[in-house]
Amino acid sequence: MPKQKTHSTSSKKFKVTGTGKLMRRSQMSGNLTNKSPKQKRGFRKDQPVAAATTKRVNRLLGRG
């Protein structure tokens, strides 16, 4: 049986933690002048992928 290929764009957008959780970058929305510095700092951190989409992302990453 052939190997499953990794979707190259997905491999750049998502990363897997040591415990197996999927993480994504937070979306930096527009109009940042009206947002507080605390809000903007939060955009820099990685966010966990929603439970509803983990199956789809795992398939794109070649993880089953």
Secondary structure as GFF3:
##gff-version 3
##sequence-region A 1 64
A	DSSP	alpha_helix	8	13	.	.	.	ID=ss1
A	DSSP	beta_strand	14	16	.	.	.	ID=ss2
A	DSSP	beta_strand	22	25	.	.	.	ID=ss3
A	DSSP	three_ten_helix	32	34	.	.	.	ID=ss4
A	DSSP	alpha_helix	37	43	.	.	.	ID=ss5
A	DSSP	beta_strand	46	48	.	.	.	ID=ss6
A	DSSP	three_ten_helix	51	53	.	.	.	ID=ss7
A	DSSP	alpha_helix	54	60	.	.	.	ID=ss8
###
